[in-house]
Amino acid sequence: MMRCLILYSMIIFVAILSGCGNSTYSDVHSSDNAQPAVLKSENALTVSIPEIPFKQNSAVKIDREVIETFARQYVAEKAGTWTNEEFFLGYLPLKSADMLCAATEGAYETRRLLGNLYVSGYFGGVWLRDAMGGDTKEAETLLSGTLSDGTGETMDSYPVSVVFDVLMKAASMKIKRAESGGLASIAACRLSLPSFLLIYGYNWGYFDYILNNPPNGAGGVERPCYCSRMLDCTVDGLNLEILNEYKDERDLLETPRKAGGVSALKWYEMSLLTGIWANGAVSTGSGVWKNIMNGDMDKDTYALLLDLSARFMLVAEMSIMPAMKGYADSDVDACRCGLLEQAAMIVWAGSYFMGLSSDATAGTFPSINGL
């Protein structure tokens, strides 16, 4: 529930610098996204997306036909064992994030892939709010207390529309830096690492806590994720191209000298950063979830929470490893990939907070229809 604790501090900082923190307008809900799409094809599958806070912007586009394409692939792969929760909270965001670095103009362009993550994050927040019994007051108080902008204002003081603007501004900045190329993108990669290592360490801490402290009656759930070391997690059955491409670089955090030359010095620097920022945030993540974990959560909900948290860890790794390689090796393509994955993390985790704190009716969730 508090997985965007650190992330929002970073986003508010970006908002203050960009001047978007003071914008005001009424909350906007996209009625276009509230109705099921009807596909003009032989396939009767449709996707219904309930009302969601959204307005047109340059960073994110919600395209239901693209989501339906992902849904068809998912249903075909699952062969009758699919669920709405697994698709919208796990399959859709992970597949979208994995495609970001190769995104081109067309159906799978960056904006539409980020739109998939926005939909997933928002309804993931609503889902977890319900799973926690609707009692998110303590979590929201803990979160709000970390977001002071120096004027006494906290996130509770901002309407949803302003939070939305902040998210889109932050994501747009990441995309622009990814597209800038050259030294600018490499510098952006280096500057981003402390914040995203904090996010990863926090999530490592909370995931470890919920994994080893199951709710009453939820013991015996199969472990969904194996983390042999920090920034090296795997989920059975998931093969992600981005992690496959950059996984070998993880060894250089432990033996920087193998990189050779200037790169070795940079990997040593990143090893230090990981120790300071990621390891330093683990206890915070554990402590927060110790205070808010719902001891009455049922076994199925707990299993889904573990699975989604594991997938979140993988996307967090995607936001870090390409950026590390890009900085260490002055690799512009790797930096571009890392910055786009960071945009994904911002959109996914940020919209998650919006769902968590929303007043949507209990049980509000998108669905795959027509099967």
C-alpha positions in Angstrom: 0.0 0.0 0.0 2.8 2.3 0.7 5.0 1.2 -2.2 5.0 4.8 -3.6 6.2 6.3 -0.3 9.6 7.3 -1.7 8.5 7.8 -5.2 6.1 10.6 -4.3 8.8 12.6 -2.5 10.7 12.6 -5.8 7.7 13.5 -7.9 6.7 16.4 -5.6 10.3 17.7 -5.8 10.0 17.5 -9.6 6.7 19.4 -9.5 8.1 22.2 -7.4 11.0 22.7 -9.8 8.7 22.6 -12.8 6.2 24.9 -11.3 3.3 22.5 -11.7 2.6 22.1 -8.0 0.4 25.1 -7.8 -1.9 24.4 -10.7 -5.6 24.1 -9.9 -8.6 22.8 -11.8 -11.5 20.4 -11.3 -11.0 16.7 -11.2 -11.4 15.3 -14.7 -12.9 11.9 -15.4 -12.7 10.5 -18.9 -16.2 9.4 -19.9 -14.6 7.9 -23.1 -12.9 5.3 -21.0 -16.0 4.4 -18.9 -17.7 2.3 -21.7 -16.8 -1.1 -23.1 -15.1 -0.9 -26.5 -16.7 -2.9 -29.3 -14.2 -4.5 -31.6 -14.9 -4.6 -35.3 -13.5 -8.1 -35.7 -14.6 -11.7 -35.4 -13.2 -11.8 -31.9 -16.0 -10.9 -29.4 -13.6 -10.1 -26.6 -14.0 -6.6 -25.1 -12.6 -4.7 -22.2 -14.7 -2.6 -19.8 -12.9 0.1 -17.9 -14.8 1.9 -15.1 -14.6 5.6 -14.7 -11.1 6.7 -14.0 -9.5 10.1 -13.3 -7.8 11.2 -16.6 -7.4 14.0 -19.0 -5.6 14.2 -22.3 -1.9 14.9 -22.0 1.3 14.4 -24.0 2.8 11.6 -21.9 0.0 9.0 -21.4 -2.8 7.7 -23.7 -5.4 5.2 -22.6 -6.2 3.0 -25.7 -8.8 0.3 -25.0 -8.2 -1.4 -28.3 -4.5 -1.9 -27.3 -5.5 -3.2 -23.9 -7.9 -5.6 -25.7 -5.0 -6.9 -27.9 -3.1 -7.7 -24.7 -6.2 -9.3 -23.2 -6.6 -11.6 -26.2 -2.9 -12.7 -25.9 -3.3 -13.2 -22.2 -6.5 -15.3 -22.5 -5.0 -17.4 -25.2 -1.9 -18.1 -23.0 -3.9 -19.0 -19.9 -6.2 -21.5 -21.6 -9.2 -21.0 -19.5 -7.5 -20.2 -16.2 -7.4 -16.5 -16.5 -8.7 -13.9 -14.0 -9.4 -10.1 -14.4 -7.2 -9.4 -11.4 -4.2 -11.3 -12.8 -4.5 -9.6 -16.2 -5.0 -6.0 -15.1 -2.7 -6.1 -12.1 0.1 -8.4 -13.3 0.1 -9.4 -17.0 -0.8 -6.0 -18.5 1.7 -3.8 -16.7 4.6 -6.2 -16.9 4.2 -7.0 -20.6 3.8 -3.2 -21.3 6.9 -2.3 -19.3 8.9 -5.0 -21.1 8.0 -3.6 -24.5 8.8 0.1 -23.7 12.4 0.1 -24.7 11.5 -1.2 -28.2 8.4 0.9 -28.5 7.8 2.6 -31.9 5.1 4.7 -33.4 1.8 2.8 -33.8 -0.2 0.7 -31.4 2.6 0.0 -29.1 4.1 3.5 -28.9 5.4 4.8 -25.5 2.2 6.8 -24.6 -0.1 3.8 -25.1 2.1 1.4 -23.1 2.2 3.9 -20.3 -1.5 4.2 -20.5 -1.7 0.4 -19.8 0.4 1.0 -16.7 -1.8 3.9 -15.6 -5.0 1.8 -15.8 -3.3 -1.1 -14.0 -1.9 1.2 -11.2 -5.1 3.0 -10.5 -7.3 -0.1 -10.2 -4.5 -1.9 -8.3 -4.8 0.8 -5.7 -8.5 0.4 -5.5 -8.2 -3.3 -5.3 -5.7 -3.1 -2.4 -7.7 -0.5 -0.6 -10.6 -3.0 -0.6 -8.3 -5.9 0.3 -7.1 -4.0 3.3 -10.7 -3.7 4.4 -11.0 -0.1 3.2 -9.0 1.1 6.1 -6.2 3.1 4.5 -6.2 6.0 7.0 -2.9 5.1 8.7 -1.2 4.4 5.4 -2.4 7.7 3.9 -1.2 9.5 7.0 2.2 7.9 6.9 2.5 8.7 3.2 1.2 12.3 3.5 3.8 13.0 6.2 6.6 12.3 3.8 5.4 14.7 1.2 5.7 18.1 2.7 6.9 20.7 0.2 8.4 23.0 2.8 5.3 25.1 3.2 3.4 22.8 5.4 1.3 21.4 2.6 1.0 17.6 2.2 -0.5 15.4 -0.5 -3.8 15.5 1.4 -4.0 19.2 0.5 -3.9 18.6 -3.2 -6.9 17.6 -5.4 -6.7 14.5 -7.6 -6.3 16.7 -10.6 -3.1 18.2 -9.3 -1.7 14.8 -8.4 -2.5 13.7 -11.9 -0.7 16.8 -13.4 2.3 16.1 -11.3 2.5 12.5 -12.5 2.1 13.4 -16.1 4.7 16.1 -15.8 7.2 13.8 -14.2 6.6 11.1 -16.8 6.9 13.6 -19.6 10.2 14.8 -18.3 11.6 11.2 -18.2 10.5 10.7 -21.8 12.1 13.9 -23.0 15.4 13.0 -21.3 15.3 9.6 -22.8 14.9 11.1 -26.2 17.5 13.8 -25.7 20.4 11.4 -26.2 24.1 12.0 -25.7 25.5 13.3 -22.4 22.2 14.7 -21.3 20.6 11.3 -21.1 23.7 9.8 -19.4 23.7 12.5 -16.8 19.9 12.0 -16.2 20.6 8.3 -15.6 23.2 9.0 -13.0 21.0 11.6 -11.2 18.0 9.3 -11.2 19.7 6.4 -9.4 19.4 7.4 -5.7 15.7 7.9 -6.0 14.9 4.7 -7.8 17.3 2.7 -5.5 15.3 4.1 -2.6 12.1 2.9 -4.2 13.6 -0.6 -4.8 14.9 -0.9 -1.3 11.6 0.1 0.2 9.8 -2.5 -1.8 12.4 -5.1 -1.0 11.7 -4.4 2.7 7.9 -4.6 2.4 7.9 -7.6 0.1 10.2 -9.5 2.5 7.9 -8.6 5.4 4.7 -9.8 3.8 6.4 -12.9 2.4 7.6 -14.0 5.8 4.6 -12.8 7.8 1.4 -14.2 6.2 -2.0 -13.2 7.5 -4.0 -15.5 9.8 -5.1 -18.5 7.8 -3.0 -17.6 4.7 0.0 -19.8 5.4 1.3 -22.2 2.8 1.0 -19.9 -0.2 3.6 -20.8 -2.8 6.5 -18.3 -3.0 6.1 -16.4 -6.2 9.5 -14.7 -6.4 13.1 -15.6 -5.7 15.6 -12.9 -4.9 19.1 -14.4 -4.5 20.4 -10.9 -3.9 19.3 -7.3 -4.2 18.5 -6.3 -7.8 18.4 -10.0 -8.8 14.8 -11.3 -8.5 13.1 -13.8 -10.7 9.5 -15.0 -11.0 8.8 -18.5 -12.3 7.3 -18.5 -15.8 8.1 -14.9 -16.6 10.7 -14.2 -19.3 11.4 -10.5 -19.7 13.6 -9.3 -22.5 14.8 -6.2 -20.7 15.9 -8.1 -17.6 17.5 -10.7 -19.7 19.5 -8.1 -21.6 20.8 -6.4 -18.5 20.9 -9.2 -15.9 24.6 -10.0 -16.4 25.5 -6.4 -15.4 24.3 -7.2 -11.9 27.5 -9.1 -11.1 29.5 -5.8 -11.6 28.0 -4.4 -8.4 29.9 -7.0 -6.5 33.0 -7.1 -8.6 33.4 -3.7 -10.2 36.9 -4.3 -11.3 35.8 -6.8 -13.9 34.4 -3.9 -15.9 37.8 -2.4 -16.4 39.0 1.1 -16.9 36.7 4.1 -16.1 33.7 1.8 -16.1 35.1 -0.1 -13.1 35.2 3.1 -11.1 31.6 3.9 -12.0 30.4 0.4 -11.1 32.2 0.8 -7.8 30.3 4.1 -7.3 27.0 2.4 -8.1 27.8 -0.4 -5.7 28.2 2.3 -3.0 25.0 3.9 -4.0 23.1 0.6 -3.8 24.5 0.0 -0.3 23.5 3.5 0.9 20.1 4.1 -0.8 18.6 0.6 -1.5 19.8 -1.2 1.6 19.1 1.9 3.7 15.4 1.9 2.7 14.7 -1.8 3.5 13.9 -1.3 7.2 11.5 1.5 6.3 9.5 -0.7 3.9 9.4 -3.5 6.5 8.3 -1.2 9.3 5.5 0.4 7.3 4.0 -2.9 6.3 4.3 -4.3 9.9 2.0 -1.5 11.0 -0.6 -1.7 8.2 -0.7 -5.4 7.2 -4.3 -6.8 7.3 -4.1 -9.9 9.5 -7.5 -11.1 8.3 -6.7 -11.1 4.6 -7.8 -14.3 3.0 -5.5 -16.8 1.3 -6.4 -16.0 -2.3 -6.0 -12.2 -1.7 -2.7 -12.7 0.0 -1.4 -14.9 -2.9 -2.4 -12.2 -5.4 -0.7 -9.5 -3.3 2.5 -11.5 -3.2 2.4 -12.1 -7.0 1.7 -8.4 -7.8 4.4 -7.3 -5.4 6.9 -9.7 -7.0 6.1 -8.2 -10.4 6.5 -4.7 -9.0 10.0 -5.7 -7.9 10.8 -6.8 -11.5 9.7 -3.5 -13.0 11.7 -1.7 -10.3 14.8 -3.6 -11.5 14.0 -2.6 -15.1 14.1 1.1 -14.0 17.6 0.6 -12.5 19.8 -1.9 -14.3 19.7 -0.2 -17.8 20.3 3.2 -16.2 23.3 1.8 -14.4 24.8 0.3 -17.5 24.1 3.5 -19.5 25.9 5.6 -17.0 28.9 3.2 -16.4 29.5 2.5 -20.1 28.3 5.8 -21.6 25.7 3.8 -23.4 23.0 6.1 -24.7 20.6 3.3 -25.8 20.8 1.7 -22.3 20.1 5.1 -20.7 17.1 5.6 -23.0 15.8 2.3 -21.9 16.3 3.0 -18.2 14.7 6.4 -18.3 11.6 5.0 -20.1 11.3 2.3 -17.5 11.5 5.0 -14.9 8.6 6.8 -16.6 6.7 3.5 -16.3 7.5 3.2 -12.6 6.3 6.8 -12.0 3.0 6.2 -13.9 2.3 2.8 -12.4 3.1 3.6 -8.8 1.7 7.1 -8.9 -1.7 6.0 -10.3 -1.6 3.3 -7.7 -1.6 5.9 -5.0 -4.5 7.7 -6.7 -6.5 4.5 -6.6 -5.6 3.7 -3.0 -6.9 7.1 -1.9 -9.9 7.3 -4.2 -13.5 7.2 -3.2 -14.5 4.7 -5.9 -17.2 2.3 -4.9 -15.9 -0.9 -3.3 -15.4 -3.6 -5.9 -14.8 -1.2 -8.8 -12.6 -3.0 -11.2 -12.1 -3.4 -15.0 -13.1 -6.6 -16.7 -12.6 -8.8 -19.8 -16.0 -9.5 -21.4 -17.5 -11.5 -24.2 -15.9 -14.9 -23.5 
